[in-house]
Amino acid sequence: MRKVNRVPLIIKQGSVRVKIYTLAHRGARDGFVHQVAWYVGSLRKLKQFTSIDAAKKFAKERAAILASGDHAPIDIRRAELEELEAAKKLAGGTPLLSVVEEWNRAREICDGELLAAARYWKSRHGSSVKKIGASAAVDKFTAAKERQGVDVRCSYNKVLPHFSKRFADTRLDTISTTMLSEWLDRDFAHPLTRNTVRKRVVTLFRWARKQGYLPKDSRTEIEDTESARTAPMKIGIITADQLGVAFEKIREKAPRYVPALILAAHCGLRRSEVHGQSWADIRLDNKILRVTSAKRNTPAKRLVPISDSAVRSLREFESKGALCSNLAIDRIRDICITGGLDLPPNCFRHSFITYRCALTGDIPRTSMEAGNSSRVIHQYYRELATEEEGREYFETFTPETA
């Protein structure tokens, strides 16, 4: 190509000059191309157009941008753009800034010898770790739990699909603490929800470690994430008088629910335990019951004493089969609250533990009867009631048997 106009057309904008040269070009439609030339610092840049009008329009726009000083974003070279896209691809779904932060932290830990540290880790762990994607690991884990008889519908199947969606085919052994922390922080704002999700994923990672999908002699990455701070549990209890009023209202409106109220208030059974309780596991002559629907491998599998007043009330309803329907506790609360009685959440179980602890003064014994830990009872239930108040509470029974 040769220049046709040796004196270029100059587009001015303040102190900025953008030049347009017309060049002879055999391949062009009319035999000419129009080349726009400008400088960014000491770097000369060129762009060709087949139309002089297009060249003039571009030159004016570029002159205006250069005059404003805001030319950096549009002057990123193609190589720089390609480099940025390649970096994003290597990072996968992790933000580039997080990748750089993690890399920088790793260099600090290894005193700059990151590759040497990685080779050492590989020599100890890498060759023995089996490769598996996050989603495939979840599928294998839930299948293993189901074979063990674990009901995963309301636990793992409510949480782990979120993990599978986020990490998909990412190899389990490459998912870092930073990646996991960012996922938990972004997708699970509520502290209790975040902690529940973290707990399930910890179980998944520990299972994967046993199966050889993660190094066996080190902590898992999820275990190094932080648990969210939660507000202290609030314990709401009712008095013996309030329990008496509750018995009166249930007697009047729905007497079939009286046994359920007795098991909740006098025996401290959880909602699901009340609904799953069988008469066959209640021994009134021995003043004791075995929790029918207790969770496997937890302190909830237990024997619970039945107070004298509760025995007298239950004899009136003694039967076979299930003790109540699956919504008994919900109906009891609805009837009582509609009738003007103030019932704090989970107040029947809270009241049982509080008054039982006050009456016996024996925290380990109360923990076994309630199916939770001595630490929880010591932390939340001690010194909320006196021994006399405990005795009065457990002597409360239904009006018909008074």
N, C-alpha and C positions, 0 to 999 in steps of 0.2 A: 504494500500500500504506500502511496505517496500523498503528501499534503497538497491539496488544491489551493486552499487559502493560507498563505504563509502568515498573514496577519489574522489571528483568530478573532472570533466574535467573543466579546468579553461581557459577562453578566456581573454587575456590581451590586453589592449590598453592604453599605458602610465601608469598612476597610477590606472587605472580602472580595476577591476576584475569582470567578469561575469561568474558564475558557472553553470555547467550542471550536474544534478543528473539523474541517471537512476533508475527508480522505477518499481518494479513488480506490474502488474495491470492485473487482470483476464479479464477485458473487452477489453483490447487492442488486436490488431490483432495478434501480436507476443508475447503477454504476458508482454510487457514493455511499459512504457512511459518515455519521457525525459523532465525533468523539468528545465527550465532556471530560475535562481535566480539572482536578482540585487538589489541594494539599490539606492533610490532617497532621499538624506538627511538621515534621520533616518528611513524612511519607506522602508520596504522590499517588493519587488514585485515578483510575480511568474507567469510563463506562461508555459503550457505543450504542448508537440508535440509528435506525434506517430513515427516520423522519426528523427533519430539522425542527419541526414544531415540538415533537416529543423531547428532543434534546434541550430545547430552550426551556420547556416546562420543568424538566428535571433540574437543569442548571439553576433556575430561579429558586426552586424548593431547597436545593442543596446550599445555595448561597445564604438563604434565610436561616437555615439550621446552623450553618457555620458561624453566622453573625451573632446568633443567640448563645452560642457556646455549648448547646445541648446536642452534640453530635456523637457522643460515645456509643449510645445504644445502637445507632444505625450503622456504625462503622466497624462493628465486630466482623472480623474476617471469617470467611467460610470455614477455614480450618478450626477457628475457635468455636464456632457453632457445632461443628462435627465432634469436637473434643467434649463439649458440654453434653451433647446427646449421648455420646458413648459412656460418659461418667454416670449419667442418669440410668442408663441401661444396666450398667454393672451394679448400681446400688439397689436395683429391684424396686420394691415399694418403699424403701427407707429414704427419707429426705437426705439430700446430699450433705447438708450441714451436720446432721446426726452422724453420718458416715465419717466425716472429717473429724468431728469431736471424739468419736470412739477410737479412730485411728491415732489421734493425738494423745489420748489417754493411754492407749496401749503402748505407744512409744515411751511415754513417761514411766510407766510401770517397768518396762524392759530396758530403761536407760538408753534408749535409741537403738537397741539391738532387737528390733521387732521380728525380723525374718529369722534370726538365729533362735529366738524364743519360740517362734512358730514351728521351726524344724524340730526343736527339742520336744515340744508338746506332741507333734505328729509321731515322733519316734516312740513315745510312751502310750499314746491313746489312738492316734488316727488309724493305724492299720487294723485295729481290732473292732472299731465301731462300724456297725452295719448301717448302710444308707437307707433312709426312709423319709418321705415327704411328710409334712405336718398333717395334711388331711388323711393320708393313708395310716399314719400312726393313730389318729383319733378313731378311725374305723376299727383297727385291730384292737385298740384298748377297750372300746365299748363292747365289742363282740366278746372279749375275754371276760369282762364284768358280767355280761349276760349269762355266759356259761357258768359263772360262779353263783348264779341266782340273784344277782344284784338288780334291783329295779332302777334302770337308768333313765326312765322317762322324765321324771321330775327332778333329776339331779344333773348328770353329765349331759344328757341330750338337750338340756335347756341352756347350757353354757358352752360346751366344746364346739358346736357349729360356728360360733362367733370366731373362735380360734382358727378353725379350718378355713373360714372365709378370708380371714386376714392373711394367713401365711400359706395357704393352699399347698403348692408343690415345693415350697422352700424346705430344704433339708433340715430335719429337726436339730441336728448337731451344729448347725450354723446359725441358729436363732440366738441372738445375744440378749443379755440383760437389758441393754439400752433399747433394743427393738421391742421387747416385751413391756418395758416400763412405759414407753411412748404409747403403745396400744392400749394398755390399761388406763393410762391417764386420759387419753382422748375419747375412748368409747364408753367408759364406765365412771361417770362423775360421782355417783352416790357412793360414799365410803363402804357401806355394807355390801352393795352389789359388787364393787371392785374387789373386796376381800373374798367374797364368795367365788367369783370368777378365778381369782388368783389361787384359791385353795384347790379348786378342781384341776387347774392346769398343773399345779405342783404335784398332785396325785398322778396325772398323766405322765409328767416328766420322770417321776420316780419309777413308775412302771416301765417306761422306755429304757431307763438305765438298767433295770434288771434284765430286760430283753436284749441288751447289747446295742441299742440304738444310740446310747449316750455313754461317755466314759464312766466306768464303774467305780473309780476311786477318787471322784471329786464331786462337789456340790453341783446341782443343776443350775442353769442360768436363771430360771424362774424363782428359785429360792433366794437369789440375791436381789430380787426386786423388793421394794418397800411395801409393807401393809399400810392401808389408809388408816388414819386416826378416826375413831368413832366416838360418838358421844356416850357417856356412861349410861348403862341400862337403868331405866326408871322402873321402880318397883311400886306398883299400885295394889294395895290390899283393901279388904273390906272388914268390917267389924262383925262380931257375933250377931248383933241386932240386925245389921244389913243382910246377913245370911239368912236370918229368920224370916225377914220380909221376902227375900227371894224364894224361899221355900213356899211361903203363903201364896205368892203370885203364880208359881208353877203349879201348885196344887189346884188353884182355882181355874187357870186357863188351859193347862196341858199336863195333867197328872202323869201321863205316860213318860214324861221327861224327868220325873223325880229321881229315878235311879242314876241317870246321867249326871244330874246336879250333885248327887251324893258322891259319886266317884271323882268328880272334878274338884269339889270343895273339901271333902273329908279325906280323900285318898291322894289328891294331887296329880291325877293322871292328866297327861297332855290331851289336847283336843282329839288327835288321831287315835290315841290310846283308848279314850272313852268310847269313841265310835266303833273301835274294833274289839272291845271287850266282850268276852263270852261268859255266860252264867256258869258254865262248866268250870271256869277257873276261879270262881268265887266260893270260898269255904266259910260260910257264916258261922258254923259251929266252932271253927278254929279262929275266927275273927281275923282272917287273912285272905288276900287275893293274889293270884299270879297274873301279871300283866300279859294279856293275850297277844297284843299286837306290838310287843317291844321290838325295837330295831336290833338287827343282828350285830354281835360284837361290840355292843355299847353297854354302859351301865344301866340303860333302860330296861334290860332283861332282869326282872327283880320280883321280890315279894313285898307286898305293902300291907301294913296292919290296917284293920278296919275298927273304928271307934265303936264303943257300945251303942251310942245313939244311932250311928250309921247302920249297925247290924239290925237294930229294932226297926228302922225304916225300910231296909232292904227286904226283910222277911215278908213284908206285905206284897212285894212285887216279884218275889223269887220265881224264876221260870227257867226255861231251857232255851238254847240258841243264843242269838245276838241280843245284847242288852238294850240297844237303841238304834235309831237310824243315823245316817251319816251327817245329818244337819242338826242333831240334837243340841249341841252347845250353842250353835248359831241361833237357834230358835229360843233357847233359854235366855240368852243375852238380849235378843230382840224384845221378848215379852217383858223382861225386867226393866229395860231402859225405857220402853214405851210407857211402862207403868210409873215412871218417875224415879227409878232407882239408879243411882250413879255407880256404874261398874267400870273401873279402869280396865284397860286391855290385859287379858290373861290373869285377871285378878283372883280367880279360884285357885289356880296352881300357885301363884305367888303367896296367897294367904295360907295355903296348906304348909308350904315350906317355912314361912315366917313363924307361924304359930306352933308348928311341930318342933322347930329349932328352939323356940322359947320354952316350950313345955318340957322337952327332954334335956335341953342343954348339951346335946350330943350331936356335934356337927357331922362326924363320919357316919353315924347311924342315919341321920336325916338325909345325907347325900345318897346313901344306898336306897333308901325308901323313895326318894324323889327321882332317882336315875340321873343325877348329874354329879359334878365334882365337888369335893369339899372346898376347893378354892373359890368356886362361884358362890357357895353358900356363905363362906366366911366374908367374902367381899361385899355381897349385896343384901343378905338376909339377917345378919346378926343384929341384935339390939334394936329391932323394929317393934317388938312387942314384949310384954312381961309374961312370966309363967302363968299368972292368974288369967290374963287375957287369952292365953293359949288354951287353958283348961275350959274356959267359958265358950270359946269358939267350937271346940270339938264336942261339947255337950249339946250343941244346937242341933235339933232334929225337926222333922216335919210335924206340923200341928196335929195331924190326924193320929200320930202315935205318941203324942205328949201325955 
